[in-house]
Amino acid sequence: MPQNPFYLGWTKGWSFLFYLEGGTPKIEASGFGIAMSTDIKRGESPSQTADRLIFKEQRNRKSRYYSWIRSIKFKDDSN
């Protein structure tokens, strides 16, 4: 079986940038060819925001991975 191209390690390959935009604190995560940013919610620390941001991307990648697995199984079944 091919290796999972959608696996995302939490601490591997990511860099984070904390900045203010119009008086709103934001955090940007960059890594693996993508950049995402989000507002830091009231009462949330920058590391909690980073967790939330990376978790969201992890869910997206898992969804893509399982779609990829289904397509491989479909190809194998049709042969």
C-alpha positions as CSV (number, residue, x, y, z in Angstrom):
1,M,0.0,0.0,0.0
2,P,1.3,3.5,-0.8
3,Q,2.5,5.7,2.0
4,N,0.0,8.3,3.3
5,P,0.9,11.6,1.5
6,F,-1.6,13.5,3.7
7,Y,0.0,12.8,7.1
8,L,0.6,16.0,9.1
9,G,3.0,16.1,12.1
10,W,1.9,18.7,14.6
11,T,5.4,20.1,15.4
12,K,7.2,19.1,12.3
13,G,7.5,21.6,9.5
14,W,5.3,24.4,10.9
15,S,6.3,28.0,11.7
16,F,4.0,30.4,13.5
17,L,3.8,34.2,13.3
18,F,1.9,36.3,15.8
19,Y,0.8,39.7,14.5
20,L,-1.8,42.5,15.0
21,E,-4.0,43.5,12.1
22,G,-6.2,46.4,12.7
23,G,-5.9,46.0,16.4
24,T,-7.0,42.3,16.2
25,P,-4.4,39.7,17.3
26,K,-3.8,37.0,14.7
27,I,-1.6,34.0,14.3
28,E,-0.4,32.6,11.0
29,A,0.8,29.1,10.5
30,S,3.1,28.3,7.5
31,G,4.3,24.9,6.4
32,F,3.9,22.1,3.9
33,G,3.3,24.6,1.1
34,I,0.3,26.3,2.8
35,A,-0.2,29.3,5.0
36,M,-3.3,29.7,7.2
37,S,-4.2,32.5,9.6
38,T,-6.9,33.1,12.2
39,D,-7.9,35.5,14.9
40,I,-6.9,34.7,18.5
41,K,-10.2,34.4,20.4
42,R,-10.8,36.2,23.7
43,G,-9.3,34.1,26.5
44,E,-7.3,31.9,24.2
45,S,-3.5,31.8,24.3
46,P,-1.5,31.9,21.0
47,S,-0.5,28.2,21.5
48,Q,-4.2,27.2,21.9
49,T,-5.0,29.1,18.7
50,A,-2.1,27.3,16.9
51,D,-3.5,24.0,18.1
52,R,-6.9,24.8,16.8
53,L,-5.5,25.9,13.5
54,I,-3.4,22.9,13.0
55,F,-6.1,20.5,14.2
56,K,-8.4,22.0,11.5
57,E,-5.8,21.3,8.8
58,Q,-5.2,17.8,10.2
59,R,-9.0,17.0,9.8
60,N,-8.9,18.3,6.2
61,R,-5.9,16.1,5.4
62,K,-7.4,13.0,7.0
63,S,-10.5,13.5,5.0
64,R,-8.4,13.8,1.8
65,Y,-6.4,10.7,2.8
66,Y,-9.5,8.5,3.3
67,S,-10.9,9.7,-0.1
68,W,-7.6,8.8,-1.6
69,I,-7.7,5.3,0.0
70,R,-11.3,4.8,-1.3
71,S,-10.1,5.7,-4.8
72,I,-7.2,3.2,-4.6
73,K,-9.6,0.5,-3.4
74,F,-12.0,1.3,-6.2
75,K,-9.2,1.1,-8.8
76,D,-8.1,-2.3,-7.3
77,D,-11.7,-3.6,-7.3
78,S,-12.3,-2.6,-10.9
79,N,-9.2,-4.5,-12.2
